[in-house]
Amino acid sequence: MDGSTDATSLYQQAMSDVRAKNRTYERAALEGTQNAIAQLPAVRLALEAAPMRSGALLISRPTENVGYSTQEADDIKTIKLISDCLSRAGLLAFATDKKLSRQYFEAQGSLGHKMFAERVNYWQAYFGAGQMRGAALGLQMLARDAKNVDEMEKVDQFLQTSDEFVKTQLEPVWKVLSSVDGNVIARHAGDIYAMTGPENKERMWRIEAILKLGRHKHNVQRLADQTIVPFRLAELKQTETDPAIIAAIDVADALTIEQYRMIK
């Protein structure tokens, strides 16, 4: 990905087409032929966007992609569907056109990379890492077929380090942030408070910590940790300019006990 052009417009067009023809893309991802998948506008747009270094995916709709049910957010499902189509096309092309197969896997990896780079929520980062890993497995298959030892070693290293990153850097923090165990919540209440501030340069964890703070209105044991929540959210909102973080503050502030029980 060394292109300087931004891929935002291409990806937004691709996502719009998937939303309009969701069933078509679902069938293509499961049982589509190579030719049928190649004709899909979102697939062609993803191939065009692959060499571009940057591209916005979820941030253009922060209110839809920041909240307590982002694993099931429509935009994430849409991007995963594009990725699944690219993966299937890459596997189908492997038997007849190795160059084309590589293009599909590279497009899948590029999309995953942009997902992870943007990461306005945990699930975007997690799924982005998964897409990159899926693409790497395809590239590994191509390298093995071509007996390209150097590329095989590079892909193997990526798979190993990315797997280690998810297990040691993503999942342990998320385990605390997503926990409903009262002891875990009480033990880390101060940590969550600290993570919500601008000193935390990782936007994804700031957003998830702010959402966790909203839960503290209803599940934290100490009254002091509970009553400070609206004051902290108001303090954060006074100076915040990032639309995704503002969306998190608003969602956390508005969380009712009834809503909390539904997401618990």
C-alpha positions as CSV (number, residue, x, y, z in Angstrom):
1,M,0.0,0.0,0.0
2,D,2.2,2.8,-1.3
3,G,-0.4,4.9,-3.1
4,S,-0.9,8.4,-1.8
5,T,-4.5,8.7,-2.9
6,D,-7.2,8.3,-0.2
7,A,-9.6,5.4,-0.7
8,T,-12.5,6.8,1.4
9,S,-14.7,7.5,-1.6
10,L,-14.2,4.0,-3.1
11,Y,-14.9,2.2,0.1
12,Q,-18.0,4.3,0.8
13,Q,-19.3,3.5,-2.6
14,A,-18.6,-0.2,-2.1
15,M,-20.4,-0.2,1.3
16,S,-23.4,1.6,-0.2
17,D,-23.7,-1.1,-2.9
18,V,-23.5,-3.9,-0.4
19,R,-26.3,-2.2,1.7
20,A,-28.5,-1.9,-1.4
21,K,-27.8,-5.5,-2.5
22,N,-27.1,-7.3,0.7
23,R,-28.6,-10.7,-0.3
24,T,-26.6,-10.7,-3.5
25,Y,-23.3,-10.3,-1.6
26,E,-24.3,-12.8,1.0
27,R,-24.9,-15.4,-1.7
28,A,-21.7,-14.5,-3.5
29,A,-19.6,-14.9,-0.3
30,L,-21.0,-18.3,0.3
31,E,-21.4,-19.8,-3.1
32,G,-20.6,-17.3,-5.8
33,T,-18.5,-18.2,-8.8
34,Q,-15.3,-16.4,-9.6
35,N,-16.9,-14.6,-12.5
36,A,-20.0,-13.6,-10.5
37,I,-17.9,-12.2,-7.7
38,A,-15.7,-10.3,-10.1
39,Q,-18.7,-8.5,-11.5
40,L,-19.8,-7.1,-8.1
41,P,-19.2,-3.4,-7.8
42,A,-18.0,-3.5,-4.2
43,V,-15.3,-6.1,-5.1
44,R,-14.1,-4.1,-8.1
45,L,-13.9,-1.0,-5.9
46,A,-12.0,-2.8,-3.2
47,L,-9.5,-4.0,-5.7
48,E,-9.1,-0.4,-6.9
49,A,-8.6,0.8,-3.3
50,A,-6.1,-1.8,-2.3
51,P,-2.9,0.1,-3.2
52,M,-4.1,3.3,-1.4
53,R,-2.6,3.9,2.0
54,S,-5.5,5.5,3.8
55,G,-9.3,5.3,3.8
56,A,-12.2,6.0,6.2
57,L,-14.7,3.3,6.8
58,L,-16.7,3.7,10.0
59,I,-15.8,7.2,11.2
60,S,-18.1,8.9,8.7
61,R,-21.0,7.5,10.7
62,P,-19.9,7.7,14.4
63,T,-23.3,7.5,15.9
64,E,-24.0,4.1,14.1
65,N,-20.6,2.7,15.0
66,V,-19.9,3.8,18.5
67,G,-22.0,2.1,21.2
68,Y,-22.8,-1.0,23.2
69,S,-23.6,-3.4,20.3
70,T,-20.9,-2.6,17.7
71,Q,-20.1,-6.3,17.1
72,E,-23.4,-6.4,15.2
73,A,-23.2,-2.9,13.7
74,D,-24.4,-2.8,10.1
75,D,-21.2,-1.1,8.8
76,I,-19.0,-3.8,10.3
77,K,-21.2,-6.5,8.8
78,T,-21.0,-4.8,5.4
79,I,-17.2,-4.6,5.4
80,K,-16.9,-8.2,6.6
81,L,-19.1,-9.2,3.6
82,I,-16.8,-7.4,1.2
83,S,-13.9,-9.2,2.8
84,D,-15.5,-12.6,2.6
85,C,-16.2,-12.0,-1.1
86,L,-12.6,-11.1,-1.7
87,S,-11.4,-14.2,0.2
88,R,-13.6,-16.5,-1.8
89,A,-12.6,-14.9,-5.1
90,G,-8.9,-15.3,-4.1
91,L,-9.4,-19.0,-3.3
92,L,-11.4,-19.6,-6.5
93,A,-8.8,-17.9,-8.7
94,F,-5.9,-19.8,-7.1
95,A,-6.4,-22.8,-9.5
96,T,-6.4,-20.8,-12.7
97,D,-4.8,-17.4,-12.2
98,K,-2.3,-16.9,-9.4
99,K,-1.7,-13.2,-10.2
100,L,-5.4,-12.5,-9.9
101,S,-5.6,-14.6,-6.7
102,R,-2.9,-12.5,-5.2
103,Q,-4.8,-9.3,-6.1
104,Y,-7.9,-10.5,-4.2
105,F,-5.9,-11.5,-1.1
106,E,-4.0,-8.2,-1.1
107,A,-7.3,-6.3,-1.4
108,Q,-8.6,-8.2,1.6
109,G,-5.4,-7.5,3.5
110,S,-5.6,-3.8,2.6
111,L,-9.2,-3.6,3.7
112,G,-8.3,-5.3,7.0
113,H,-5.4,-2.9,7.5
114,K,-7.6,0.1,7.1
115,M,-10.1,-1.3,9.4
116,F,-7.5,-1.8,12.1
117,A,-5.8,1.6,11.5
118,E,-9.1,3.4,12.0
119,R,-10.4,1.3,14.9
120,V,-13.2,3.4,16.4
121,N,-14.3,0.4,18.4
122,Y,-12.8,-2.8,19.7
123,W,-14.7,-5.0,17.2
124,Q,-13.4,-3.0,14.2
125,A,-9.9,-3.6,15.4
126,Y,-10.5,-7.3,16.1
127,F,-12.2,-8.0,12.8
128,G,-9.6,-5.9,10.9
129,A,-6.8,-8.0,12.4
130,G,-8.8,-11.1,11.4
131,Q,-9.1,-9.9,7.8
132,M,-5.4,-9.3,7.6
133,R,-4.7,-12.8,9.0
134,G,-7.1,-14.3,6.5
135,A,-5.4,-12.5,3.6
136,A,-2.0,-13.6,4.9
137,L,-3.1,-17.3,4.9
138,G,-4.0,-16.8,1.2
139,L,-0.7,-15.2,0.5
140,Q,1.0,-18.0,2.4
141,M,-0.7,-20.6,0.1
142,L,0.5,-18.7,-3.0
143,A,4.1,-18.4,-1.7
144,R,4.1,-22.1,-0.9
145,D,2.9,-23.0,-4.3
146,A,5.6,-20.8,-5.9
147,K,8.2,-22.2,-3.5
148,N,9.0,-18.6,-2.5
149,V,10.8,-19.2,0.7
150,D,11.5,-15.6,1.5
151,E,7.8,-14.6,1.3
152,M,6.8,-17.7,3.2
153,E,9.0,-16.6,6.0
154,K,7.6,-13.1,6.0
155,V,4.0,-14.3,6.0
156,D,4.8,-16.8,8.8
157,Q,6.3,-14.1,10.9
158,F,3.3,-11.8,10.4
159,L,0.9,-14.6,11.3
160,Q,2.9,-15.3,14.5
161,T,3.3,-11.7,15.6
162,S,-0.2,-10.7,14.8
163,D,-1.6,-13.6,16.7
164,E,0.6,-12.8,19.7
165,F,-0.5,-9.1,19.5
166,V,-4.2,-10.0,19.6
167,K,-3.7,-12.4,22.5
168,T,-1.4,-10.2,24.6
169,Q,-2.4,-6.6,23.7
170,L,-6.1,-6.6,22.6
171,E,-7.8,-9.5,24.4
172,P,-6.5,-8.8,27.9
173,V,-7.6,-5.2,27.9
174,W,-11.0,-6.1,26.3
175,K,-11.5,-8.8,29.0
176,V,-11.4,-6.1,31.6
177,L,-13.5,-3.6,29.7
178,S,-16.2,-6.0,28.8
179,S,-16.3,-7.8,32.2
180,V,-19.6,-8.0,34.1
181,D,-17.9,-9.5,37.2
182,G,-18.5,-7.2,40.1
183,N,-15.0,-7.8,41.6
184,V,-13.3,-7.0,38.3
185,I,-15.4,-3.9,37.8
186,A,-14.6,-2.7,41.3
187,R,-10.9,-3.5,41.0
188,H,-10.5,-1.5,37.8
189,A,-12.9,1.4,38.3
190,G,-10.0,3.8,38.7
191,D,-8.2,2.4,35.7
192,I,-11.3,2.9,33.6
193,Y,-11.7,6.5,34.8
194,A,-8.0,7.2,33.9
195,M,-8.3,5.6,30.4
196,T,-11.1,8.0,29.4
197,G,-8.9,11.1,29.5
198,P,-7.1,12.7,26.5
199,E,-3.8,11.5,28.0
200,N,-4.7,8.1,26.6
201,K,-3.6,8.4,23.0
202,E,-5.3,5.1,21.9
203,R,-8.7,6.4,20.7
204,M,-10.2,2.9,20.6
205,W,-9.5,2.3,24.3
206,R,-10.6,5.8,25.2
207,I,-14.0,5.1,23.5
208,E,-14.4,1.7,25.0
209,A,-13.4,3.1,28.5
210,I,-16.0,5.9,28.2
211,L,-18.7,3.4,27.3
212,K,-17.6,1.3,30.3
213,L,-17.9,4.4,32.4
214,G,-21.5,4.7,31.3
215,R,-22.1,1.1,32.6
216,H,-20.6,2.2,36.0
217,K,-23.7,4.3,36.6
218,H,-25.5,1.0,37.1
219,N,-23.0,-1.7,38.1
220,V,-20.1,-0.3,40.1
221,Q,-20.1,-1.2,43.8
222,R,-18.8,2.0,45.4
223,L,-21.1,5.0,45.4
224,A,-18.3,7.4,44.8
225,D,-17.3,5.6,41.5
226,Q,-21.0,5.7,40.5
227,T,-21.8,9.3,41.2
228,I,-18.7,10.7,39.6
229,V,-19.7,9.3,36.2
230,P,-21.9,12.2,34.9
231,F,-19.4,14.8,36.1
232,R,-16.5,13.0,34.3
233,L,-18.5,12.7,31.1
234,A,-19.5,16.4,31.2
235,E,-15.8,17.3,31.8
236,L,-14.7,15.2,28.8
237,K,-17.3,16.7,26.5
238,Q,-16.2,20.3,27.2
239,T,-13.0,20.0,25.3
240,E,-13.5,17.1,23.0
241,T,-13.5,17.5,19.2
242,D,-13.2,13.9,17.9
243,P,-16.7,12.9,16.6
244,A,-16.3,9.3,17.6
245,I,-15.3,10.2,21.2
246,I,-18.2,12.7,21.4
247,A,-20.5,9.9,20.3
248,A,-19.2,7.6,23.0
249,I,-19.7,10.3,25.6
250,D,-23.3,10.9,24.5
251,V,-24.1,7.1,24.4
252,A,-22.6,6.6,27.9
253,D,-24.4,9.6,29.3
254,A,-27.7,8.5,27.9
255,L,-27.5,4.8,29.1
256,T,-30.5,3.9,31.2
257,I,-30.8,1.0,33.6
258,E,-33.3,-0.6,31.2
259,Q,-30.8,-0.4,28.3
260,Y,-28.0,-1.6,30.6
261,R,-29.9,-4.7,31.4
262,M,-30.4,-5.4,27.7
263,I,-26.6,-5.2,27.0
264,K,-25.4,-6.8,30.2
